[in-house]
Amino acid sequence: MPLPKRQHSHARTARRRAANFKLTLPNVQPCPRCHAPKLAHHVCPDCGFYNNRMVLDVQARRRRQETPEGEAPAQGAAATGE
């Protein structure tokens, strides 16, 4: 069996190995309902739909993120103290 005459350098070995290492881009598709970009086979982050069914209540999630932690959301006149 043939053997290499000289040892390959570490740089040459790394360069050969690096040629086969390629990153793949995520499979992004437009949402059929709102046309926002979303990952394939995932819930749309903008409208909350997957497979023509509402899976996430995105508006409630946004409201929850807008209110500071520890505070309850305002509920009409009772929250104002009048």
GUZAZA-303562 format. One record per atom (N, C-alpha, C): residue in one letter; residue number from 1; y, z negated, x; atom name. Coordinates in nm, 2 decimals, always signed. Each point is the difference from the previous one (the first is absolute). Layout:
residues N
 residuo num      y      z      x atomo
       A NUM      Y      Z      X    CA
...
END
This chain:
residues 82
 residuo num      y      z      x atomo
       M   1  -0.12  +0.00  +0.08     N
       M   1  +0.12  +0.00  -0.08    CA
       M   1  +0.12  +0.00  +0.09     C
       P   2  +0.10  +0.09  -0.03     N
       P   2  +0.12  +0.00  +0.09    CA
       P   2  +0.09  -0.12  -0.02     C
       L   3  +0.06  -0.04  +0.11     N
       L   3  +0.09  -0.11  +0.01    CA
       L   3  +0.14  +0.05  +0.04     C
       P   4  +0.11  -0.06  -0.04     N
       P   4  +0.13  +0.04  +0.05    CA
       P   4  +0.01  -0.03  +0.15     C
       K   5  +0.07  +0.09  +0.07     N
       K   5  +0.01  -0.01  +0.14    CA
       K   5  +0.10  -0.12  +0.04     C
       R   6  +0.10  -0.01  -0.09     N
       R   6  +0.10  -0.11  +0.03    CA
       R   6  +0.02  -0.07  -0.13     C
       Q   7  +0.05  -0.13  +0.01     N
       Q   7  +0.03  -0.08  -0.12    CA
       Q   7  +0.13  +0.05  -0.06     C
       H   8  +0.00  +0.01  -0.13     N
       H   8  +0.12  +0.04  -0.08    CA
       H   8  +0.10  -0.12  +0.00     C
       S   9  +0.12  +0.03  +0.02     N
       S   9  +0.10  -0.11  +0.00    CA
       S   9  +0.01  -0.06  -0.14     C
       H  10  +0.06  -0.12  -0.01     N
       H  10  +0.02  -0.07  -0.13    CA
       H  10  +0.10  +0.08  -0.09     C
       A  11  +0.10  +0.06  +0.06     N
       A  11  +0.09  +0.08  -0.07    CA
       A  11  -0.06  +0.13  -0.06     C
       R  12  -0.09  +0.06  +0.07     N
       R  12  -0.07  +0.12  -0.04    CA
       R  12  -0.09  -0.03  -0.12     C
       T  13  -0.07  -0.12  +0.01     N
       T  13  -0.09  -0.04  -0.10    CA
       T  13  +0.07  -0.04  -0.13     C
       A  14  +0.12  -0.07  +0.02     N
       A  14  +0.08  -0.04  -0.12    CA
       A  14  +0.06  +0.13  -0.06     C
       R  15  +0.04  +0.09  +0.07     N
       R  15  +0.05  +0.13  -0.05    CA
       R  15  -0.10  +0.07  -0.09     C
       R  16  -0.12  +0.01  +0.05     N
       R  16  -0.11  +0.06  -0.07    CA
       R  16  -0.03  -0.07  -0.13     C
       R  17  -0.01  -0.13  +0.00     N
       R  17  -0.02  -0.08  -0.12    CA
       R  17  +0.11  +0.01  -0.10     C
       A  18  +0.12  +0.00  +0.05     N
       A  18  +0.12  +0.00  -0.09    CA
       A  18  +0.01  +0.13  -0.07     C
       A  19  -0.06  +0.11  +0.05     N
       A  19  +0.01  +0.13  -0.07    CA
       A  19  -0.07  +0.00  -0.13     C
       N  20  -0.10  -0.09  -0.02     N
       N  20  -0.08  -0.01  -0.12    CA
       N  20  +0.05  -0.10  -0.10     C
       F  21  +0.10  -0.08  +0.04     N
       F  21  +0.05  -0.11  -0.08    CA
       F  21  +0.13  +0.05  -0.08     C
       K  22  -0.02  +0.03  -0.12     N
       K  22  +0.11  +0.05  -0.08    CA
       K  22  +0.02  -0.08  -0.13     C
       L  23  +0.12  -0.04  -0.03     N
       L  23  +0.03  -0.07  -0.12    CA
       L  23  +0.01  +0.10  -0.11     C
       T  24  -0.05  -0.05  -0.12     N
       T  24  +0.01  +0.09  -0.12    CA
       T  24  +0.10  -0.06  -0.09     C
       L  25  +0.08  +0.09  -0.06     N
       L  25  +0.10  -0.04  -0.09    CA
       L  25  -0.06  -0.05  -0.13     C
       P  26  +0.06  -0.09  -0.07     N
       P  26  -0.05  -0.05  -0.13    CA
       P  26  +0.01  +0.12  -0.10     C
       N  27  -0.10  +0.00  -0.10     N
       N  27  +0.00  +0.10  -0.10    CA
       N  27  +0.10  -0.03  -0.11     C
       V  28  +0.12  +0.05  +0.01     N
       V  28  +0.11  -0.03  -0.09    CA
       V  28  +0.00  +0.11  -0.10     C
       Q  29  +0.00  -0.03  -0.13     N
       Q  29  +0.01  +0.10  -0.11    CA
       Q  29  +0.11  -0.05  -0.10     C
       P  30  +0.06  +0.10  -0.07     N
       P  30  +0.10  -0.04  -0.10    CA
       P  30  -0.07  -0.06  -0.12     C
       C  31  +0.06  -0.10  -0.06     N
       C  31  -0.05  -0.07  -0.12    CA
       C  31  +0.01  +0.10  -0.11     C
       P  32  -0.11  +0.02  -0.08     N
       P  32  +0.01  +0.10  -0.11    CA
       P  32  +0.10  -0.04  -0.11     C
       R  33  +0.03  -0.13  -0.01     N
       R  33  +0.08  -0.05  -0.11    CA
       R  33  +0.15  -0.01  +0.04     C
       C  34  +0.03  -0.05  +0.12     N
       C  34  +0.14  -0.02  +0.04    CA
       C  34  +0.04  +0.09  +0.12     C
       H  35  -0.10  +0.06  +0.06     N
       H  35  +0.02  +0.09  +0.12    CA
       H  35  +0.05  -0.07  +0.12     C
       A  36  -0.02  -0.13  +0.01     N
       A  36  +0.03  -0.07  +0.12    CA
       A  36  -0.12  +0.01  +0.10     C
       P  37  +0.03  +0.00  +0.13     N
       P  37  -0.12  +0.01  +0.09    CA
       P  37  -0.08  -0.13  -0.01     C
       K  38  -0.13  +0.02  +0.00     N
       K  38  -0.10  -0.11  +0.00    CA
       K  38  -0.12  +0.04  +0.07     C
       L  39  -0.08  -0.11  +0.05     N
       L  39  -0.12  +0.03  +0.07    CA
       L  39  -0.11  +0.04  -0.11     C
       A  40  -0.09  +0.09  +0.05     N
       A  40  -0.10  +0.05  -0.09    CA
       A  40  -0.10  -0.12  -0.04     C
       H  41  -0.04  +0.00  -0.12     N
       H  41  -0.09  -0.10  -0.05    CA
       H  41  +0.06  -0.15  +0.00     C
       H  42  +0.13  +0.00  -0.01     N
       H  42  +0.07  -0.13  +0.00    CA
       H  42  +0.10  +0.00  -0.12     C
       V  43  +0.04  -0.12  -0.04     N
       V  43  +0.10  -0.02  -0.11    CA
       V  43  +0.13  +0.05  +0.05     C
       C  44  +0.08  +0.07  -0.09     N
       C  44  +0.13  +0.04  +0.04    CA
       C  44  +0.09  -0.12  +0.01     C
       P  45  +0.07  -0.02  +0.12     N
       P  45  +0.09  -0.12  +0.01    CA
       P  45  +0.13  +0.01  -0.09     C
       D  46  +0.03  +0.12  -0.04     N
       D  46  +0.13  +0.01  -0.08    CA
       D  46  -0.03  -0.02  -0.15     C
       C  47  -0.10  +0.06  -0.06     N
       C  47  -0.02  -0.01  -0.14    CA
       C  47  -0.12  -0.09  -0.04     C
       G  48  -0.09  -0.03  +0.10     N
       G  48  -0.11  -0.10  -0.03    CA
       G  48  -0.12  +0.07  -0.07     C
       F  49  -0.01  +0.13  -0.01     N
       F  49  -0.10  +0.07  -0.07    CA
       F  49  -0.11  +0.04  +0.10     C
       Y  50  -0.13  +0.00  -0.04     N
       Y  50  -0.11  +0.06  +0.07    CA
       Y  50  -0.09  +0.06  -0.10     C
       N  51  -0.04  +0.13  +0.02     N
       N  51  -0.09  +0.07  -0.09    CA
       N  51  +0.05  -0.01  -0.15     C
       N  52  +0.13  +0.03  -0.02     N
       N  52  +0.06  +0.00  -0.13    CA
       N  52  -0.01  -0.13  -0.08     C
       R  53  -0.01  -0.11  +0.08     N
       R  53  +0.00  -0.13  -0.06    CA
       R  53  +0.10  -0.09  +0.07     C
       M  54  +0.07  -0.09  -0.08     N
       M  54  +0.09  -0.09  +0.07    CA
       M  54  -0.08  -0.12  +0.06     C
       V  55  +0.01  -0.01  +0.13     N
       V  55  -0.08  -0.11  +0.07    CA
       V  55  +0.09  -0.11  +0.04     C
       L  56  +0.12  +0.03  +0.04     N
       L  56  +0.10  -0.10  +0.05    CA
       L  56  +0.12  +0.00  -0.09     C
       D  57  +0.06  -0.11  -0.03     N
       D  57  +0.12  -0.01  -0.07    CA
       D  57  +0.11  -0.01  +0.11     C
       V  58  +0.05  +0.12  +0.04     N
       V  58  +0.09  +0.01  +0.11    CA
       V  58  +0.14  -0.07  -0.03     C
       Q  59  +0.04  +0.02  -0.13     N
       Q  59  +0.13  -0.06  -0.03    CA
       Q  59  +0.00  -0.15  +0.00     C
       A  60  -0.11  -0.06  -0.04     N
       A  60  -0.01  -0.15  +0.01    CA
       A  60  -0.01  -0.05  +0.14     C
       R  61  -0.07  +0.08  +0.09     N
       R  61  -0.01  -0.03  +0.14    CA
       R  61  +0.14  +0.01  +0.06     C
       R  62  +0.08  +0.10  -0.03     N
       R  62  +0.14  +0.01  +0.05    CA
       R  62  +0.09  -0.11  -0.04     C
       R  63  -0.02  -0.04  -0.13     N
       R  63  +0.08  -0.12  -0.05    CA
       R  63  -0.03  -0.12  +0.08     C
       R  64  -0.13  -0.02  +0.02     N
       R  64  -0.05  -0.12  +0.08    CA
       R  64  +0.06  +0.00  +0.14     C
       Q  65  +0.01  +0.11  +0.06     N
       Q  65  +0.05  +0.01  +0.14    CA
       Q  65  +0.15  -0.02  +0.00     C
       E  66  +0.07  +0.03  -0.10     N
       E  66  +0.15  -0.01  +0.00    CA
       E  66  +0.04  -0.15  -0.02     C
       T  67  -0.08  -0.08  -0.07     N
       T  67  +0.04  -0.14  -0.03    CA
       T  67  -0.03  -0.08  +0.13     C
       P  68  +0.09  -0.08  +0.04     N
       P  68  -0.03  -0.09  +0.12    CA
       P  68  -0.11  -0.10  -0.03     C
       E  69  -0.08  -0.03  +0.10     N
       E  69  -0.11  -0.10  -0.02    CA
       E  69  +0.05  -0.13  -0.04     C
       G  70  -0.07  -0.07  -0.09     N
       G  70  +0.04  -0.13  -0.04    CA
       G  70  +0.09  +0.00  -0.12     C
       E  71  +0.06  +0.11  -0.04     N
       E  71  +0.08  +0.02  -0.11    CA
       E  71  -0.08  +0.07  -0.11     C
       A  72  +0.02  -0.05  -0.13     N
       A  72  -0.06  +0.07  -0.11    CA
       A  72  +0.10  +0.11  -0.04     C
       P  73  -0.06  +0.11  -0.05     N
       P  73  +0.09  +0.10  -0.05    CA
       P  73  +0.08  -0.04  -0.12     C
       A  74  +0.12  +0.05  -0.02     N
       A  74  +0.10  -0.05  -0.11    CA
       A  74  -0.06  +0.05  -0.13     C
       Q  75  +0.00  -0.10  -0.10     N
       Q  75  -0.05  +0.03  -0.13    CA
       Q  75  +0.10  -0.03  -0.11     C
       G  76  +0.09  +0.10  -0.02     N
       G  76  +0.11  -0.01  -0.10    CA
       G  76  +0.10  -0.11  +0.01     C
       A  77  +0.05  -0.06  -0.11     N
       A  77  +0.10  -0.10  +0.00    CA
       A  77  -0.05  -0.13  +0.06     C
       A  78  -0.13  -0.03  -0.01     N
       A  78  -0.05  -0.13  +0.04    CA
       A  78  +0.02  -0.01  +0.15     C
       A  79  -0.01  +0.11  +0.08     N
       A  79  +0.01  -0.01  +0.14    CA
       A  79  +0.15  -0.02  +0.05     C
       T  80  +0.09  +0.04  -0.09     N
       T  80  +0.14  -0.02  +0.04    CA
       T  80  +0.06  -0.14  -0.02     C
       G  81  -0.07  -0.07  -0.08     N
       G  81  +0.04  -0.14  -0.03    CA
       G  81  +0.10  -0.01  -0.11     C
       E  82  +0.02  +0.10  -0.08     N
       E  82  +0.10  +0.00  -0.11    CA
       E  82  -0.06  -0.05  -0.13     C
END
